[in-house]
Amino acid sequence: MAGIIETIKFAGTLVLALPAALAGLELLLLRGQTGFGVALLGLAVGLVIAQHWLTMPTDIPELLAERVMGTIAKEPDAEGDDEP
């Protein structure tokens, strides 16, 4: 389940990727400029993939905070299975 911070980061990436993708589609399909169209589509896809897979230096404090919170607030085990 994605957190609110990850959702906001993804939305920010889409703000940059969608105009490039739409311009690439227009150049590719309507204007016949395949080179620029494919390049812009590749850029848009690359932005989304890079945001999803790469860890940026600004993400390190967030990752550390998630790890600390995971060790502090562990989910309770399923109790009550053995008791009547």
Backbone as a printed PyTorch tensor [residue, N CA C, xyz], in Angstrom:
tensor([[[  0.8450,  -1.1750,   0.0000],
         [  0.0000,   0.0000,   0.0000],
         [  0.8900,   1.2360,   0.0000]],

        [[  0.6370,   2.0970,  -0.9260],
         [  1.4580,   3.3000,  -1.0810],
         [  1.0170,   4.3620,  -0.0850]],

        [[  1.9910,   5.0720,   0.4560],
         [  1.7040,   6.1380,   1.4050],
         [  1.3770,   7.4290,   0.6790]],

        [[  0.9860,   8.4010,   1.4480],
         [  0.5900,   9.6900,   0.8760],
         [  1.7870,  10.4000,   0.2350]],

        [[  2.9730,  10.2620,   0.8310],
         [  4.1620,  10.9140,   0.2780],
         [  4.5030,  10.3130,  -1.0810]],

        [[  4.4140,   8.9940,  -1.1970],
         [  4.7150,   8.3240,  -2.4680],
         [  3.7030,   8.7160,  -3.5400]],

        [[  2.4430,   8.8700,  -3.1430],
         [  1.4030,   9.2750,  -4.0860],
         [  1.6500,  10.6980,  -4.5890]],

        [[  2.0610,  11.5840,  -3.6980],
         [  2.3430,  12.9700,  -4.0950],
         [  3.5580,  13.0160,  -5.0210]],

        [[  4.5890,  12.2140,  -4.7210],
         [  5.7600,  12.1630,  -5.5960],
         [  5.3860,  11.6540,  -6.9790]],

        [[  4.5340,  10.6220,  -7.0270],
         [  4.1040,  10.0800,  -8.3100],
         [  3.2940,  11.1040,  -9.0970]],

        [[  2.4350,  11.8360,  -8.4230],
         [  1.6560,  12.8800,  -9.0910],
         [  2.5650,  13.9730,  -9.6340]],

        [[  3.6010,  14.3230,  -8.8820],
         [  4.5620,  15.3220,  -9.3630],
         [  5.3080,  14.8430, -10.5920]],

        [[  5.6320,  13.5670, -10.6250],
         [  6.2930,  13.0070, -11.8030],
         [  5.3520,  13.0250, -12.9990]],

        [[  4.0950,  12.6990, -12.7680],
         [  3.1320,  12.7150, -13.8730],
         [  2.8950,  14.1210, -14.4160]],

        [[  3.0350,  15.1260, -13.5600],
         [  2.8920,  16.5120, -14.0230],
         [  3.9440,  16.8200, -15.0910]],

        [[  5.1260,  16.2360, -14.9500],
         [  6.1800,  16.4440, -15.9460],
         [  6.0840,  15.4600, -17.1130]],

        [[  5.6580,  14.2290, -16.8380],
         [  5.6770,  13.1900, -17.8660],
         [  4.4900,  13.2810, -18.8340]],

        [[  3.3220,  13.6310, -18.3570],
         [  2.1460,  13.6480, -19.2300],
         [  2.2340,  14.6800, -20.3640]],

        [[  2.6680,  15.9110, -20.1280],
         [  2.7940,  16.8290, -21.2680],
         [  3.8060,  16.3420, -22.3120]],

        [[  4.8980,  15.7360, -21.8510],
         [  5.8790,  15.2000, -22.7970],
         [  5.2800,  14.0530, -23.5940]],

        [[  4.5110,  13.1880, -22.9270],
         [  3.8860,  12.0680, -23.6200],
         [  2.8450,  12.5550, -24.6300]],

        [[  2.0500,  13.5380, -24.2550],
         [  1.0360,  14.0570, -25.1760],
         [  1.6760,  14.7570, -26.3720]],

        [[  2.7370,  15.5070, -26.1340],
         [  3.4430,  16.1470, -27.2440],
         [  4.0750,  15.0940, -28.1410]],

        [[  4.6200,  14.0410, -27.5440],
         [  5.2010,  12.9560, -28.3380],
         [  4.1700,  12.2510, -29.1840]],

        [[  2.9920,  12.0070, -28.6180],
         [  1.9230,  11.3810, -29.4010],
         [  1.4660,  12.2790, -30.5440]],

        [[  1.3690,  13.5690, -30.2740],
         [  0.9640,  14.4940, -31.3360],
         [  1.9960,  14.5080, -32.4690]],

        [[  3.2630,  14.5850, -32.1040],
         [  4.3010,  14.5960, -33.1380],
         [  4.3430,  13.2720, -33.9000]],

        [[  4.1420,  12.1910, -33.1940],
         [  4.2200,  10.8690, -33.8140],
         [  3.0240,  10.5920, -34.7070]],

        [[  1.8300,  10.8510, -34.2250],
         [  0.6300,  10.4590, -34.9580],
         [  0.1010,  11.5250, -35.9160]],

        [[  0.1470,  12.7770, -35.5160],
         [ -0.4800,  13.8160, -36.3290],
         [  0.4760,  14.5240, -37.2740]],

        [[  1.6860,  14.7700, -36.8290],
         [  2.6110,  15.5580, -37.6360],
         [  3.6220,  14.7190, -38.3930]],

        [[  3.7100,  13.4450, -38.0830],
         [  4.6120,  12.5630, -38.8180],
         [  6.0790,  12.6990, -38.4760]],

        [[  6.4070,  13.3300, -37.3850],
         [  7.8030,  13.4730, -36.9490],
         [  8.1000,  12.3520, -35.9520]],

        [[  8.4450,  11.1920, -36.5050],
         [  8.5800,  10.0130, -35.6590],
         [  9.7600,  10.0980, -34.6970]],

        [[ 10.8500,  10.6720, -35.1190],
         [ 12.0300,  10.7390, -34.2580],
         [ 11.7720,  11.5150, -32.9810]],

        [[ 11.2400,  12.7240, -33.1230],
         [ 10.9570,  13.5380, -31.9460],
         [  9.8130,  12.9510, -31.1220]],

        [[  8.8320,  12.3810, -31.7860],
         [  7.7030,  11.7820, -31.0760],
         [  8.1240,  10.6130, -30.2080]],

        [[  8.9240,   9.7220, -30.7740],
         [  9.4000,   8.5680, -30.0130],
         [ 10.3310,   9.0150, -28.8880]],

        [[ 11.1470,  10.0290, -29.1470],
         [ 12.0530,  10.5330, -28.1100],
         [ 11.2670,  11.1060, -26.9300]],

        [[ 10.2130,  11.8660, -27.1950],
         [  9.4130,  12.4270, -26.1110],
         [  8.6440,  11.3410, -25.3580]],

        [[  8.1370,  10.3470, -26.0650],
         [  7.4680,   9.2390, -25.3890],
         [  8.4480,   8.4590, -24.5170]],

        [[  9.6460,   8.2410, -25.0260],
         [ 10.6730,   7.5650, -24.2380],
         [ 11.0540,   8.3620, -23.0010]],

        [[ 11.1400,   9.6810, -23.1470],
         [ 11.4390,  10.5440, -22.0090],
         [ 10.3540,  10.4400, -20.9440]],

        [[  9.0950,  10.4500, -21.3620],
         [  7.9850,  10.3580, -20.4120],
         [  8.0000,   9.0240, -19.6670]],

        [[  8.1940,   7.9500, -20.3920],
         [  8.2520,   6.6280, -19.7620],
         [  9.4740,   6.5350, -18.8490]],

        [[ 10.5910,   7.0790, -19.2950],
         [ 11.8070,   7.0690, -18.4900],
         [ 11.6440,   7.8310, -17.1820]],

        [[ 10.9320,   8.9550, -17.2150],
         [ 10.6900,   9.7170, -15.9930],
         [  9.9000,   8.9090, -14.9710]],

        [[  8.8680,   8.2410, -15.4250],
         [  8.0340,   7.4580, -14.5120],
         [  8.8110,   6.2700, -13.9570]],

        [[  9.5550,   5.5920, -14.8220],
         [ 10.3370,   4.4360, -14.3680],
         [ 11.4380,   4.8720, -13.4080]],

        [[ 12.1090,   5.9590, -13.7070],
         [ 13.1800,   6.4400, -12.8350],
         [ 12.6390,   6.8390, -11.4720]],

        [[ 11.4770,   7.4710, -11.4350],
         [ 10.8930,   7.8650, -10.1590],
         [ 10.5100,   6.6440,  -9.3460]],

        [[ 10.0730,   5.5920, -10.0120],
         [  9.6200,   4.3990,  -9.2930],
         [ 10.7730,   3.5390,  -8.8000]],

        [[ 11.8300,   3.3940,  -9.5790],
         [ 12.8830,   2.4370,  -9.2660],
         [ 14.1150,   3.0340,  -8.6090]],

        [[ 14.4500,   4.2780,  -8.8870],
         [ 15.6810,   4.8550,  -8.3520],
         [ 15.4660,   5.4520,  -6.9680]],

        [[ 16.4680,   5.3330,  -6.1330],
         [ 16.4490,   5.9740,  -4.8230],
         [ 17.2740,   7.2500,  -4.9200]],

        [[ 16.6420,   8.3590,  -4.7100],
         [ 17.2960,   9.6490,  -4.7720],
         [ 17.8860,  10.0020,  -3.4000]],

        [[ 18.8590,  10.8790,  -3.3430],
         [ 19.4040,  11.2890,  -2.0380],
         [ 18.3530,  11.9120,  -1.1220]],

        [[ 17.3440,  12.5260,  -1.6770],
         [ 16.3030,  13.1170,  -0.8430],
         [ 15.3740,  12.0610,  -0.2540]],

        [[ 15.3910,  10.8370,  -0.7810],
         [ 14.5430,   9.7620,  -0.2790],
         [ 15.1330,   9.0480,   0.9310]],

        [[ 16.4070,   9.2410,   1.2060],
         [ 17.0740,   8.4960,   2.2730],
         [ 16.4840,   8.8050,   3.6550]],

        [[ 16.2330,  10.0620,   4.0310],
         [ 15.6100,  10.2940,   5.3480],
         [ 14.2360,   9.6330,   5.4720]],

        [[ 13.4700,   9.6420,   4.3980],
         [ 12.1550,   9.0000,   4.4310],
         [ 12.2880,   7.4950,   4.6190]],

        [[ 13.2450,   6.8720,   3.9220],
         [ 13.4540,   5.4350,   4.0640],
         [ 13.9010,   5.0830,   5.4820]],

        [[ 14.7750,   5.9030,   6.0530],
         [ 15.2100,   5.6590,   7.4300],
         [ 14.0530,   5.8060,   8.4090]],

        [[ 13.2070,   6.8040,   8.2080],
         [ 12.0580,   6.9980,   9.0960],
         [ 11.0870,   5.8240,   8.9950]],

        [[ 10.8610,   5.3120,   7.7920],
         [  9.9840,   4.1540,   7.6350],
         [ 10.5650,   2.9230,   8.3290]],

        [[ 11.8740,   2.7520,   8.2310],
         [ 12.5160,   1.6030,   8.8670],
         [ 12.4300,   1.7130,  10.3840]],

        [[ 12.6420,   2.9280,  10.9340],
         [ 12.5500,   3.1130,  12.3750],
         [ 11.1220,   2.8900,  12.8490]],

        [[ 10.1710,   3.4230,  12.1360],
         [  8.7680,   3.2390,  12.5160],
         [  8.3540,   1.7720,  12.4040]],

        [[  8.9390,   1.0510,  11.4700],
         [  8.6290,  -0.3700,  11.3290],
         [  9.1390,  -1.1810,  12.5000]],

        [[ 10.2530,  -0.7680,  13.0820],
         [ 10.7770,  -1.5060,  14.2330],
         [ 10.0730,  -1.0970,  15.5200]],

        [[  9.6190,   0.1450,  15.6070],
         [  8.9440,   0.5990,  16.8220],
         [  7.5010,   0.0910,  16.8700]],

        [[  6.7810,   0.2620,  15.8000],
         [  5.3590,  -0.0770,  15.7720],
         [  5.1410,  -1.3460,  14.9640]],

        [[  5.4290,  -2.4760,  15.5720],
         [  5.1890,  -3.7500,  14.8990],
         [  3.7240,  -4.1310,  15.0470]],

        [[  3.1970,  -4.8210,  14.0570],
         [  1.8110,  -5.2610,  14.1180],
         [  1.6960,  -6.3950,  15.1220]],

        [[  0.6150,  -6.4140,  15.8880],
         [  0.4480,  -7.4820,  16.8770],
         [  0.2280,  -8.8330,  16.1890]],

        [[  0.7250,  -9.8710,  16.8540],
         [  0.5250, -11.2190,  16.3320],
         [ -0.9240, -11.6200,  16.5420]],

        [[ -1.3570, -12.5950,  15.7740],
         [ -2.7170, -13.0960,  15.9150],
         [ -2.8130, -13.8810,  17.2130]],

        [[ -3.4910, -13.3130,  18.2010],
         [ -3.6590, -13.9570,  19.4790],
         [ -5.0910, -14.4530,  19.6040]],

        [[ -5.2600, -15.4170,  20.4590],
         [ -6.5940, -15.9170,  20.6820],
         [ -6.9080, -17.1710,  19.9020]],

        [[ -5.9500, -17.6870,  19.1260],
         [ -6.2020, -18.9110,  18.3740],
         [ -6.2200, -20.1180,  19.2980]],

        [[ -5.3670, -20.1090,  20.3450],
         [ -5.2370, -21.2500,  21.2370],
         [ -6.2090, -21.1580,  22.4180]],

        [[ -6.6730, -19.9700,  22.7320],
         [ -7.5310, -19.7990,  23.8880],
         [ -8.9830, -19.9610,  23.4910]],

        [[ -9.7980, -20.4890,  24.4070],
         [-11.2350, -20.6860,  24.0980],
         [-12.0300, -19.4200,  24.0710]]])
